[in-house]
Amino acid sequence: MTALDAPSERPAMAAIRQVVGSSRPVSWINTAYPFAAAYLLTGGLGRVGVTELVVGTLYFLIPYNLLMYGLNDVWDYESDLRNPRKGGIEGVVLSRRWHRLTVWSAVLSNVPFLAYLVAVGDAASTAVLAVSVFAVVAYSAPGLRFKERPVLDSVTSSTHFVSPAVFGLALAGGALSVPVVASLGAFFLWGMASQAFGAVQDVTPDRAAGIGSIATWLGAARTVRVAMALYLAAGLVVLFTGWPGALAAVLVVPYLVSIAPFRNLADAECEQAHAGWRRFLWLNFATGFLVTQLLIWISLAG
């Protein structure tokens, strides 16, 4: 028994708590929602069916996140032990006792879903799915570690959240119209901005541990400014979706306001950005609600 497990907790319950916790339940919706929304808005129910929607949504809700975050917690165990942000809403410190179980759970939970989604899809959707899964593994896998390659870390992280939407579009046979490309492009820029800002709070400990990131490369202040520029670019790109989708441009304003106070942040004070990151986590729920209302409006207008 380790300090990471409750002293009186049954082994089975401790295992479930740790494995499920490693998948970041608070973030499940961030990958399932883009797939389901893209699939429904591009007519997936008419082309394929309800089963594909349910299976795909379930996959991107839990197994996909377990593969992404669970394996990351195994491979990043040593650094997580020294990270004061770990142990709560931002992720568990996965006890070494459950590493093997987490790896097997991630792999075995993914295989049947992936096999089904490949079987019901075509070459295009399978290619998108392959890129999505590769990005998830490559982000933290030893030998690849895209998370430690400046700029590529932000690109890969954004791929984690945009690729489910692209897969939903491909599975439903949707066309790459200007509004669709603009929506996906804006989403991708938003994802890069969010990852970059999230890395700011770890500049000092990452440099001490020899870990690279866009924030250790650019420094705290410049990274915040890059994130602000990316959020602004996302807002401008979404204007190309036309009315009423262009209204989503307003949704980048709260993110800009939230991180603007850190635009001159010194590297030595990088941990102050944690307050902005906490706001970001909750801001996503409000943004998701508003995006949902906008998507309903768009679907009814169409």
KAGIVEN-V196135 format. One record per helix or strand of 3 or more residues. SS is the DSSP state (@ for helix, = for strand). FROM is the first residue (numbers start at 1). TO is the last residue. If there is no record, write none. Layout:
ss=SS from=FROM to=TO
ss=SS from=FROM to=TO
//
This chain:
ss=@ from=11 to=22
ss=@ from=25 to=27
ss=@ from=29 to=41
ss=@ from=44 to=47
ss=@ from=50 to=75
ss=@ from=77 to=81
ss=@ from=96 to=120
ss=@ from=123 to=138
ss=@ from=146 to=148
ss=@ from=152 to=171
ss=@ from=178 to=200
ss=@ from=203 to=208
ss=@ from=214 to=218
ss=@ from=220 to=241
ss=@ from=245 to=260
ss=@ from=267 to=301
//
